[in-house]
Amino acid sequence: MHPGVTINIYQTDYERFGSNRASTLEGIGPKIDIRTAACLMPIYQFVVGYKGAVVPCCVMVSDDPRNSKYLVGHLTSRANIFDIYCGPEFVEWRRGLFNLAPKASPCDKCSWDVASSVLNAPGLYDPWQSLVSPARVRPVVVG
């Protein structure tokens, strides 16, 4: 149709390389028995669902009933993004992910970027462990 123009179309094999959405999708991405790779997503993301519910990362869906117990806040007239991000529940969530130890549910089976060499490198976390475990900075309590 257009001489001299080459068109390449690529598609990711999500069944093989995709994310299992914090273990809510069966058979998608690599199978994880227990995740030990760290996760930085809740550190640099702030994810708000369409009804104002806040989840720890974009892998979770705020209106999926399987994720309802993992909500870390809800934007209301009394709570803003700073209250939620610095609140005790979200601070503890991030603290539990910034290491190479086994993760709690639902992160324990999450396949997002689990093979990343950065997320599995002890040298990245060791200098910071004194700041996150045991707690040196107390989370803000909003009430």
Phi and psi in radians as a Rosetta constraint file:
Dihedral C 1 N 2 CA 2 C 2 CIRCULARHARMONIC -2.193 0.35
Dihedral N 2 CA 2 C 2 N 3 CIRCULARHARMONIC 1.662 0.35
Dihedral C 2 N 3 CA 3 C 3 CIRCULARHARMONIC -1.013 0.35
Dihedral N 3 CA 3 C 3 N 4 CIRCULARHARMONIC 2.371 0.35
Dihedral C 3 N 4 CA 4 C 4 CIRCULARHARMONIC 1.497 0.35
Dihedral N 4 CA 4 C 4 N 5 CIRCULARHARMONIC -0.068 0.35
Dihedral C 4 N 5 CA 5 C 5 CIRCULARHARMONIC -1.862 0.35
Dihedral N 5 CA 5 C 5 N 6 CIRCULARHARMONIC 2.167 0.35
Dihedral C 5 N 6 CA 6 C 6 CIRCULARHARMONIC -1.808 0.35
Dihedral N 6 CA 6 C 6 N 7 CIRCULARHARMONIC 2.271 0.35
Dihedral C 6 N 7 CA 7 C 7 CIRCULARHARMONIC -1.986 0.35
Dihedral N 7 CA 7 C 7 N 8 CIRCULARHARMONIC 2.143 0.35
Dihedral C 7 N 8 CA 8 C 8 CIRCULARHARMONIC -1.929 0.35
Dihedral N 8 CA 8 C 8 N 9 CIRCULARHARMONIC 2.354 0.35
Dihedral C 8 N 9 CA 9 C 9 CIRCULARHARMONIC -2.093 0.35
Dihedral N 9 CA 9 C 9 N 10 CIRCULARHARMONIC 2.250 0.35
Dihedral C 9 N 10 CA 10 C 10 CIRCULARHARMONIC -2.127 0.35
Dihedral N 10 CA 10 C 10 N 11 CIRCULARHARMONIC 2.573 0.35
Dihedral C 10 N 11 CA 11 C 11 CIRCULARHARMONIC -2.479 0.35
Dihedral N 11 CA 11 C 11 N 12 CIRCULARHARMONIC 2.289 0.35
Dihedral C 11 N 12 CA 12 C 12 CIRCULARHARMONIC -1.237 0.35
Dihedral N 12 CA 12 C 12 N 13 CIRCULARHARMONIC 2.460 0.35
Dihedral C 12 N 13 CA 13 C 13 CIRCULARHARMONIC -1.466 0.35
Dihedral N 13 CA 13 C 13 N 14 CIRCULARHARMONIC 1.546 0.35
Dihedral C 13 N 14 CA 14 C 14 CIRCULARHARMONIC -1.137 0.35
Dihedral N 14 CA 14 C 14 N 15 CIRCULARHARMONIC -0.530 0.35
Dihedral C 14 N 15 CA 15 C 15 CIRCULARHARMONIC -1.080 0.35
Dihedral N 15 CA 15 C 15 N 16 CIRCULARHARMONIC -0.626 0.35
Dihedral C 15 N 16 CA 16 C 16 CIRCULARHARMONIC -1.600 0.35
Dihedral N 16 CA 16 C 16 N 17 CIRCULARHARMONIC -0.737 0.35
Dihedral C 16 N 17 CA 17 C 17 CIRCULARHARMONIC -1.970 0.35
Dihedral N 17 CA 17 C 17 N 18 CIRCULARHARMONIC -0.033 0.35
Dihedral C 17 N 18 CA 18 C 18 CIRCULARHARMONIC -1.313 0.35
Dihedral N 18 CA 18 C 18 N 19 CIRCULARHARMONIC 3.132 0.35
Dihedral C 18 N 19 CA 19 C 19 CIRCULARHARMONIC -1.730 0.35
Dihedral N 19 CA 19 C 19 N 20 CIRCULARHARMONIC 2.452 0.35
Dihedral C 19 N 20 CA 20 C 20 CIRCULARHARMONIC -1.457 0.35
Dihedral N 20 CA 20 C 20 N 21 CIRCULARHARMONIC 0.245 0.35
Dihedral C 20 N 21 CA 21 C 21 CIRCULARHARMONIC 0.930 0.35
Dihedral N 21 CA 21 C 21 N 22 CIRCULARHARMONIC 1.005 0.35
Dihedral C 21 N 22 CA 22 C 22 CIRCULARHARMONIC 0.980 0.35
Dihedral N 22 CA 22 C 22 N 23 CIRCULARHARMONIC 0.767 0.35
Dihedral C 22 N 23 CA 23 C 23 CIRCULARHARMONIC 1.169 0.35
Dihedral N 23 CA 23 C 23 N 24 CIRCULARHARMONIC 0.410 0.35
Dihedral C 23 N 24 CA 24 C 24 CIRCULARHARMONIC -1.627 0.35
Dihedral N 24 CA 24 C 24 N 25 CIRCULARHARMONIC -0.231 0.35
Dihedral C 24 N 25 CA 25 C 25 CIRCULARHARMONIC -1.929 0.35
Dihedral N 25 CA 25 C 25 N 26 CIRCULARHARMONIC 2.150 0.35
Dihedral C 25 N 26 CA 26 C 26 CIRCULARHARMONIC -1.401 0.35
Dihedral N 26 CA 26 C 26 N 27 CIRCULARHARMONIC 2.383 0.35
Dihedral C 26 N 27 CA 27 C 27 CIRCULARHARMONIC 1.303 0.35
Dihedral N 27 CA 27 C 27 N 28 CIRCULARHARMONIC 0.252 0.35
Dihedral C 27 N 28 CA 28 C 28 CIRCULARHARMONIC -1.933 0.35
Dihedral N 28 CA 28 C 28 N 29 CIRCULARHARMONIC 2.302 0.35
Dihedral C 28 N 29 CA 29 C 29 CIRCULARHARMONIC 1.317 0.35
Dihedral N 29 CA 29 C 29 N 30 CIRCULARHARMONIC -3.141 0.35
Dihedral C 29 N 30 CA 30 C 30 CIRCULARHARMONIC -1.150 0.35
Dihedral N 30 CA 30 C 30 N 31 CIRCULARHARMONIC 2.533 0.35
Dihedral C 30 N 31 CA 31 C 31 CIRCULARHARMONIC -1.368 0.35
Dihedral N 31 CA 31 C 31 N 32 CIRCULARHARMONIC 2.231 0.35
Dihedral C 31 N 32 CA 32 C 32 CIRCULARHARMONIC -1.995 0.35
Dihedral N 32 CA 32 C 32 N 33 CIRCULARHARMONIC 2.123 0.35
Dihedral C 32 N 33 CA 33 C 33 CIRCULARHARMONIC -1.354 0.35
Dihedral N 33 CA 33 C 33 N 34 CIRCULARHARMONIC -0.881 0.35
Dihedral C 33 N 34 CA 34 C 34 CIRCULARHARMONIC -2.650 0.35
Dihedral N 34 CA 34 C 34 N 35 CIRCULARHARMONIC 2.112 0.35
Dihedral C 34 N 35 CA 35 C 35 CIRCULARHARMONIC -1.359 0.35
Dihedral N 35 CA 35 C 35 N 36 CIRCULARHARMONIC 2.246 0.35
Dihedral C 35 N 36 CA 36 C 36 CIRCULARHARMONIC -2.021 0.35
Dihedral N 36 CA 36 C 36 N 37 CIRCULARHARMONIC -0.300 0.35
Dihedral C 36 N 37 CA 37 C 37 CIRCULARHARMONIC -1.067 0.35
Dihedral N 37 CA 37 C 37 N 38 CIRCULARHARMONIC 2.475 0.35
Dihedral C 37 N 38 CA 38 C 38 CIRCULARHARMONIC -1.211 0.35
Dihedral N 38 CA 38 C 38 N 39 CIRCULARHARMONIC 2.909 0.35
Dihedral C 38 N 39 CA 39 C 39 CIRCULARHARMONIC -2.409 0.35
Dihedral N 39 CA 39 C 39 N 40 CIRCULARHARMONIC 2.222 0.35
Dihedral C 39 N 40 CA 40 C 40 CIRCULARHARMONIC -1.800 0.35
Dihedral N 40 CA 40 C 40 N 41 CIRCULARHARMONIC -0.071 0.35
Dihedral C 40 N 41 CA 41 C 41 CIRCULARHARMONIC -0.973 0.35
Dihedral N 41 CA 41 C 41 N 42 CIRCULARHARMONIC -0.809 0.35
Dihedral C 41 N 42 CA 42 C 42 CIRCULARHARMONIC -1.217 0.35
Dihedral N 42 CA 42 C 42 N 43 CIRCULARHARMONIC -0.151 0.35
Dihedral C 42 N 43 CA 43 C 43 CIRCULARHARMONIC -1.440 0.35
Dihedral N 43 CA 43 C 43 N 44 CIRCULARHARMONIC -0.731 0.35
Dihedral C 43 N 44 CA 44 C 44 CIRCULARHARMONIC -1.878 0.35
Dihedral N 44 CA 44 C 44 N 45 CIRCULARHARMONIC 0.072 0.35
Dihedral C 44 N 45 CA 45 C 45 CIRCULARHARMONIC -2.062 0.35
Dihedral N 45 CA 45 C 45 N 46 CIRCULARHARMONIC 2.688 0.35
Dihedral C 45 N 46 CA 46 C 46 CIRCULARHARMONIC -2.424 0.35
Dihedral N 46 CA 46 C 46 N 47 CIRCULARHARMONIC 1.894 0.35
Dihedral C 46 N 47 CA 47 C 47 CIRCULARHARMONIC -1.920 0.35
Dihedral N 47 CA 47 C 47 N 48 CIRCULARHARMONIC 2.108 0.35
Dihedral C 47 N 48 CA 48 C 48 CIRCULARHARMONIC -2.038 0.35
Dihedral N 48 CA 48 C 48 N 49 CIRCULARHARMONIC 2.211 0.35
Dihedral C 48 N 49 CA 49 C 49 CIRCULARHARMONIC -1.306 0.35
Dihedral N 49 CA 49 C 49 N 50 CIRCULARHARMONIC 2.996 0.35
Dihedral C 49 N 50 CA 50 C 50 CIRCULARHARMONIC -1.173 0.35
Dihedral N 50 CA 50 C 50 N 51 CIRCULARHARMONIC -0.279 0.35
Dihedral C 50 N 51 CA 51 C 51 CIRCULARHARMONIC -1.794 0.35
Dihedral N 51 CA 51 C 51 N 52 CIRCULARHARMONIC 0.119 0.35
Dihedral C 51 N 52 CA 52 C 52 CIRCULARHARMONIC 1.689 0.35
Dihedral N 52 CA 52 C 52 N 53 CIRCULARHARMONIC -0.048 0.35
Dihedral C 52 N 53 CA 53 C 53 CIRCULARHARMONIC -1.293 0.35
Dihedral N 53 CA 53 C 53 N 54 CIRCULARHARMONIC 2.437 0.35
Dihedral C 53 N 54 CA 54 C 54 CIRCULARHARMONIC -1.890 0.35
Dihedral N 54 CA 54 C 54 N 55 CIRCULARHARMONIC 2.227 0.35
Dihedral C 54 N 55 CA 55 C 55 CIRCULARHARMONIC -1.961 0.35
Dihedral N 55 CA 55 C 55 N 56 CIRCULARHARMONIC 2.752 0.35
Dihedral C 55 N 56 CA 56 C 56 CIRCULARHARMONIC -1.101 0.35
Dihedral N 56 CA 56 C 56 N 57 CIRCULARHARMONIC -0.478 0.35
Dihedral C 56 N 57 CA 57 C 57 CIRCULARHARMONIC -2.752 0.35
Dihedral N 57 CA 57 C 57 N 58 CIRCULARHARMONIC 3.000 0.35
Dihedral C 57 N 58 CA 58 C 58 CIRCULARHARMONIC -1.308 0.35
Dihedral N 58 CA 58 C 58 N 59 CIRCULARHARMONIC -0.150 0.35
Dihedral C 58 N 59 CA 59 C 59 CIRCULARHARMONIC -1.272 0.35
Dihedral N 59 CA 59 C 59 N 60 CIRCULARHARMONIC -0.487 0.35
Dihedral C 59 N 60 CA 60 C 60 CIRCULARHARMONIC -1.585 0.35
Dihedral N 60 CA 60 C 60 N 61 CIRCULARHARMONIC 2.651 0.35
Dihedral C 60 N 61 CA 61 C 61 CIRCULARHARMONIC -1.997 0.35
Dihedral N 61 CA 61 C 61 N 62 CIRCULARHARMONIC 2.156 0.35
Dihedral C 61 N 62 CA 62 C 62 CIRCULARHARMONIC -1.132 0.35
Dihedral N 62 CA 62 C 62 N 63 CIRCULARHARMONIC -0.490 0.35
Dihedral C 62 N 63 CA 63 C 63 CIRCULARHARMONIC -1.720 0.35
Dihedral N 63 CA 63 C 63 N 64 CIRCULARHARMONIC 0.152 0.35
Dihedral C 63 N 64 CA 64 C 64 CIRCULARHARMONIC -1.422 0.35
Dihedral N 64 CA 64 C 64 N 65 CIRCULARHARMONIC 2.134 0.35
Dihedral C 64 N 65 CA 65 C 65 CIRCULARHARMONIC -0.962 0.35
Dihedral N 65 CA 65 C 65 N 66 CIRCULARHARMONIC -0.494 0.35
Dihedral C 65 N 66 CA 66 C 66 CIRCULARHARMONIC -1.198 0.35
Dihedral N 66 CA 66 C 66 N 67 CIRCULARHARMONIC -0.332 0.35
Dihedral C 66 N 67 CA 67 C 67 CIRCULARHARMONIC -1.799 0.35
Dihedral N 67 CA 67 C 67 N 68 CIRCULARHARMONIC -0.017 0.35
Dihedral C 67 N 68 CA 68 C 68 CIRCULARHARMONIC -1.038 0.35
Dihedral N 68 CA 68 C 68 N 69 CIRCULARHARMONIC -0.579 0.35
Dihedral C 68 N 69 CA 69 C 69 CIRCULARHARMONIC -1.367 0.35
Dihedral N 69 CA 69 C 69 N 70 CIRCULARHARMONIC -0.090 0.35
Dihedral C 69 N 70 CA 70 C 70 CIRCULARHARMONIC -1.825 0.35
Dihedral N 70 CA 70 C 70 N 71 CIRCULARHARMONIC 0.099 0.35
Dihedral C 70 N 71 CA 71 C 71 CIRCULARHARMONIC -1.099 0.35
Dihedral N 71 CA 71 C 71 N 72 CIRCULARHARMONIC 2.402 0.35
Dihedral C 71 N 72 CA 72 C 72 CIRCULARHARMONIC -1.872 0.35
Dihedral N 72 CA 72 C 72 N 73 CIRCULARHARMONIC 0.080 0.35
Dihedral C 72 N 73 CA 73 C 73 CIRCULARHARMONIC 2.868 0.35
Dihedral N 73 CA 73 C 73 N 74 CIRCULARHARMONIC 3.082 0.35
Dihedral C 73 N 74 CA 74 C 74 CIRCULARHARMONIC -2.549 0.35
Dihedral N 74 CA 74 C 74 N 75 CIRCULARHARMONIC 2.216 0.35
Dihedral C 74 N 75 CA 75 C 75 CIRCULARHARMONIC -1.245 0.35
Dihedral N 75 CA 75 C 75 N 76 CIRCULARHARMONIC 2.098 0.35
Dihedral C 75 N 76 CA 76 C 76 CIRCULARHARMONIC -2.397 0.35
Dihedral N 76 CA 76 C 76 N 77 CIRCULARHARMONIC -3.057 0.35
Dihedral C 76 N 77 CA 77 C 77 CIRCULARHARMONIC -1.199 0.35
Dihedral N 77 CA 77 C 77 N 78 CIRCULARHARMONIC -0.324 0.35
Dihedral C 77 N 78 CA 78 C 78 CIRCULARHARMONIC -1.715 0.35
Dihedral N 78 CA 78 C 78 N 79 CIRCULARHARMONIC -0.303 0.35
Dihedral C 78 N 79 CA 79 C 79 CIRCULARHARMONIC -2.174 0.35
Dihedral N 79 CA 79 C 79 N 80 CIRCULARHARMONIC 2.305 0.35
Dihedral C 79 N 80 CA 80 C 80 CIRCULARHARMONIC -2.060 0.35
Dihedral N 80 CA 80 C 80 N 81 CIRCULARHARMONIC -3.139 0.35
Dihedral C 80 N 81 CA 81 C 81 CIRCULARHARMONIC -1.079 0.35
Dihedral N 81 CA 81 C 81 N 82 CIRCULARHARMONIC -0.571 0.35
Dihedral C 81 N 82 CA 82 C 82 CIRCULARHARMONIC -1.244 0.35
Dihedral N 82 CA 82 C 82 N 83 CIRCULARHARMONIC -0.716 0.35
Dihedral C 82 N 83 CA 83 C 83 CIRCULARHARMONIC -1.037 0.35
Dihedral N 83 CA 83 C 83 N 84 CIRCULARHARMONIC -0.750 0.35
Dihedral C 83 N 84 CA 84 C 84 CIRCULARHARMONIC -1.293 0.35
Dihedral N 84 CA 84 C 84 N 85 CIRCULARHARMONIC -0.839 0.35
Dihedral C 84 N 85 CA 85 C 85 CIRCULARHARMONIC -1.076 0.35
Dihedral N 85 CA 85 C 85 N 86 CIRCULARHARMONIC -0.646 0.35
Dihedral C 85 N 86 CA 86 C 86 CIRCULARHARMONIC -1.678 0.35
Dihedral N 86 CA 86 C 86 N 87 CIRCULARHARMONIC 0.050 0.35
Dihedral C 86 N 87 CA 87 C 87 CIRCULARHARMONIC -1.264 0.35
Dihedral N 87 CA 87 C 87 N 88 CIRCULARHARMONIC 2.767 0.35
Dihedral C 87 N 88 CA 88 C 88 CIRCULARHARMONIC -0.960 0.35
Dihedral N 88 CA 88 C 88 N 89 CIRCULARHARMONIC -0.727 0.35
Dihedral C 88 N 89 CA 89 C 89 CIRCULARHARMONIC -1.157 0.35
Dihedral N 89 CA 89 C 89 N 90 CIRCULARHARMONIC -0.772 0.35
Dihedral C 89 N 90 CA 90 C 90 CIRCULARHARMONIC -1.293 0.35
Dihedral N 90 CA 90 C 90 N 91 CIRCULARHARMONIC -0.614 0.35
Dihedral C 90 N 91 CA 91 C 91 CIRCULARHARMONIC -1.096 0.35
Dihedral N 91 CA 91 C 91 N 92 CIRCULARHARMONIC -0.779 0.35
Dihedral C 91 N 92 CA 92 C 92 CIRCULARHARMONIC -1.133 0.35
Dihedral N 92 CA 92 C 92 N 93 CIRCULARHARMONIC -0.662 0.35
Dihedral C 92 N 93 CA 93 C 93 CIRCULARHARMONIC -1.038 0.35
Dihedral N 93 CA 93 C 93 N 94 CIRCULARHARMONIC -0.873 0.35
Dihedral C 93 N 94 CA 94 C 94 CIRCULARHARMONIC -1.124 0.35
Dihedral N 94 CA 94 C 94 N 95 CIRCULARHARMONIC -0.694 0.35
Dihedral C 94 N 95 CA 95 C 95 CIRCULARHARMONIC -1.028 0.35
Dihedral N 95 CA 95 C 95 N 96 CIRCULARHARMONIC -0.670 0.35
Dihedral C 95 N 96 CA 96 C 96 CIRCULARHARMONIC -1.259 0.35
Dihedral N 96 CA 96 C 96 N 97 CIRCULARHARMONIC -0.235 0.35
Dihedral C 96 N 97 CA 97 C 97 CIRCULARHARMONIC -1.787 0.35
Dihedral N 97 CA 97 C 97 N 98 CIRCULARHARMONIC -0.266 0.35
Dihedral C 97 N 98 CA 98 C 98 CIRCULARHARMONIC -1.591 0.35
Dihedral N 98 CA 98 C 98 N 99 CIRCULARHARMONIC 1.035 0.35
Dihedral C 98 N 99 CA 99 C 99 CIRCULARHARMONIC -2.915 0.35
Dihedral N 99 CA 99 C 99 N 100 CIRCULARHARMONIC -3.141 0.35
Dihedral C 99 N 100 CA 100 C 100 CIRCULARHARMONIC -1.887 0.35
Dihedral N 100 CA 100 C 100 N 101 CIRCULARHARMONIC 0.430 0.35
Dihedral C 100 N 101 CA 101 C 101 CIRCULARHARMONIC -1.573 0.35
Dihedral N 101 CA 101 C 101 N 102 CIRCULARHARMONIC 2.874 0.35
Dihedral C 101 N 102 CA 102 C 102 CIRCULARHARMONIC -1.011 0.35
Dihedral N 102 CA 102 C 102 N 103 CIRCULARHARMONIC 2.479 0.35
Dihedral C 102 N 103 CA 103 C 103 CIRCULARHARMONIC -1.659 0.35
Dihedral N 103 CA 103 C 103 N 104 CIRCULARHARMONIC 2.729 0.35
Dihedral C 103 N 104 CA 104 C 104 CIRCULARHARMONIC -1.449 0.35
Dihedral N 104 CA 104 C 104 N 105 CIRCULARHARMONIC 2.883 0.35
Dihedral C 104 N 105 CA 105 C 105 CIRCULARHARMONIC -1.160 0.35
Dihedral N 105 CA 105 C 105 N 106 CIRCULARHARMONIC 2.491 0.35
Dihedral C 105 N 106 CA 106 C 106 CIRCULARHARMONIC -1.564 0.35
Dihedral N 106 CA 106 C 106 N 107 CIRCULARHARMONIC -0.005 0.35
Dihedral C 106 N 107 CA 107 C 107 CIRCULARHARMONIC -1.197 0.35
Dihedral N 107 CA 107 C 107 N 108 CIRCULARHARMONIC -0.322 0.35
Dihedral C 107 N 108 CA 108 C 108 CIRCULARHARMONIC -1.077 0.35
Dihedral N 108 CA 108 C 108 N 109 CIRCULARHARMONIC -0.451 0.35
Dihedral C 108 N 109 CA 109 C 109 CIRCULARHARMONIC -2.005 0.35
Dihedral N 109 CA 109 C 109 N 110 CIRCULARHARMONIC 0.077 0.35
Dihedral C 109 N 110 CA 110 C 110 CIRCULARHARMONIC -1.198 0.35
Dihedral N 110 CA 110 C 110 N 111 CIRCULARHARMONIC 2.325 0.35
Dihedral C 110 N 111 CA 111 C 111 CIRCULARHARMONIC -1.758 0.35
Dihedral N 111 CA 111 C 111 N 112 CIRCULARHARMONIC 0.063 0.35
Dihedral C 111 N 112 CA 112 C 112 CIRCULARHARMONIC -1.074 0.35
Dihedral N 112 CA 112 C 112 N 113 CIRCULARHARMONIC 2.075 0.35
Dihedral C 112 N 113 CA 113 C 113 CIRCULARHARMONIC 0.892 0.35
Dihedral N 113 CA 113 C 113 N 114 CIRCULARHARMONIC 0.516 0.35
Dihedral C 113 N 114 CA 114 C 114 CIRCULARHARMONIC -1.123 0.35
Dihedral N 114 CA 114 C 114 N 115 CIRCULARHARMONIC -0.424 0.35
Dihedral C 114 N 115 CA 115 C 115 CIRCULARHARMONIC -1.629 0.35
Dihedral N 115 CA 115 C 115 N 116 CIRCULARHARMONIC 0.050 0.35
Dihedral C 115 N 116 CA 116 C 116 CIRCULARHARMONIC -1.046 0.35
Dihedral N 116 CA 116 C 116 N 117 CIRCULARHARMONIC 2.277 0.35
Dihedral C 116 N 117 CA 117 C 117 CIRCULARHARMONIC -1.147 0.35
Dihedral N 117 CA 117 C 117 N 118 CIRCULARHARMONIC -0.545 0.35
Dihedral C 117 N 118 CA 118 C 118 CIRCULARHARMONIC -1.182 0.35
Dihedral N 118 CA 118 C 118 N 119 CIRCULARHARMONIC -0.786 0.35
Dihedral C 118 N 119 CA 119 C 119 CIRCULARHARMONIC -1.243 0.35
Dihedral N 119 CA 119 C 119 N 120 CIRCULARHARMONIC -0.173 0.35
Dihedral C 119 N 120 CA 120 C 120 CIRCULARHARMONIC -1.986 0.35
Dihedral N 120 CA 120 C 120 N 121 CIRCULARHARMONIC 0.258 0.35
Dihedral C 120 N 121 CA 121 C 121 CIRCULARHARMONIC -1.721 0.35
Dihedral N 121 CA 121 C 121 N 122 CIRCULARHARMONIC 1.904 0.35
Dihedral C 121 N 122 CA 122 C 122 CIRCULARHARMONIC -0.975 0.35
Dihedral N 122 CA 122 C 122 N 123 CIRCULARHARMONIC -0.586 0.35
Dihedral C 122 N 123 CA 123 C 123 CIRCULARHARMONIC -1.062 0.35
Dihedral N 123 CA 123 C 123 N 124 CIRCULARHARMONIC -0.423 0.35
Dihedral C 123 N 124 CA 124 C 124 CIRCULARHARMONIC -1.263 0.35
Dihedral N 124 CA 124 C 124 N 125 CIRCULARHARMONIC -0.603 0.35
Dihedral C 124 N 125 CA 125 C 125 CIRCULARHARMONIC -1.717 0.35
Dihedral N 125 CA 125 C 125 N 126 CIRCULARHARMONIC -0.571 0.35
Dihedral C 125 N 126 CA 126 C 126 CIRCULARHARMONIC -0.904 0.35
Dihedral N 126 CA 126 C 126 N 127 CIRCULARHARMONIC -0.779 0.35
Dihedral C 126 N 127 CA 127 C 127 CIRCULARHARMONIC -1.135 0.35
Dihedral N 127 CA 127 C 127 N 128 CIRCULARHARMONIC -0.354 0.35
Dihedral C 127 N 128 CA 128 C 128 CIRCULARHARMONIC -1.771 0.35
Dihedral N 128 CA 128 C 128 N 129 CIRCULARHARMONIC -0.176 0.35
Dihedral C 128 N 129 CA 129 C 129 CIRCULARHARMONIC -1.036 0.35
Dihedral N 129 CA 129 C 129 N 130 CIRCULARHARMONIC -0.573 0.35
Dihedral C 129 N 130 CA 130 C 130 CIRCULARHARMONIC -1.137 0.35
Dihedral N 130 CA 130 C 130 N 131 CIRCULARHARMONIC -0.363 0.35
Dihedral C 130 N 131 CA 131 C 131 CIRCULARHARMONIC -1.530 0.35
Dihedral N 131 CA 131 C 131 N 132 CIRCULARHARMONIC -0.423 0.35
Dihedral C 131 N 132 CA 132 C 132 CIRCULARHARMONIC -1.970 0.35
Dihedral N 132 CA 132 C 132 N 133 CIRCULARHARMONIC -0.335 0.35
Dihedral C 132 N 133 CA 133 C 133 CIRCULARHARMONIC -2.667 0.35
Dihedral N 133 CA 133 C 133 N 134 CIRCULARHARMONIC 2.024 0.35
Dihedral C 133 N 134 CA 134 C 134 CIRCULARHARMONIC -1.220 0.35
Dihedral N 134 CA 134 C 134 N 135 CIRCULARHARMONIC 2.899 0.35
Dihedral C 134 N 135 CA 135 C 135 CIRCULARHARMONIC -1.065 0.35
Dihedral N 135 CA 135 C 135 N 136 CIRCULARHARMONIC 2.218 0.35
Dihedral C 135 N 136 CA 136 C 136 CIRCULARHARMONIC -1.809 0.35
Dihedral N 136 CA 136 C 136 N 137 CIRCULARHARMONIC -0.555 0.35
Dihedral C 136 N 137 CA 137 C 137 CIRCULARHARMONIC -1.962 0.35
Dihedral N 137 CA 137 C 137 N 138 CIRCULARHARMONIC 2.163 0.35
Dihedral C 137 N 138 CA 138 C 138 CIRCULARHARMONIC -1.410 0.35
Dihedral N 138 CA 138 C 138 N 139 CIRCULARHARMONIC 2.398 0.35
Dihedral C 138 N 139 CA 139 C 139 CIRCULARHARMONIC -1.096 0.35
Dihedral N 139 CA 139 C 139 N 140 CIRCULARHARMONIC 2.718 0.35
Dihedral C 139 N 140 CA 140 C 140 CIRCULARHARMONIC -1.343 0.35
Dihedral N 140 CA 140 C 140 N 141 CIRCULARHARMONIC 2.335 0.35
Dihedral C 140 N 141 CA 141 C 141 CIRCULARHARMONIC -1.810 0.35
Dihedral N 141 CA 141 C 141 N 142 CIRCULARHARMONIC 2.063 0.35
Dihedral C 141 N 142 CA 142 C 142 CIRCULARHARMONIC -1.772 0.35
Dihedral N 142 CA 142 C 142 N 143 CIRCULARHARMONIC 2.314 0.35
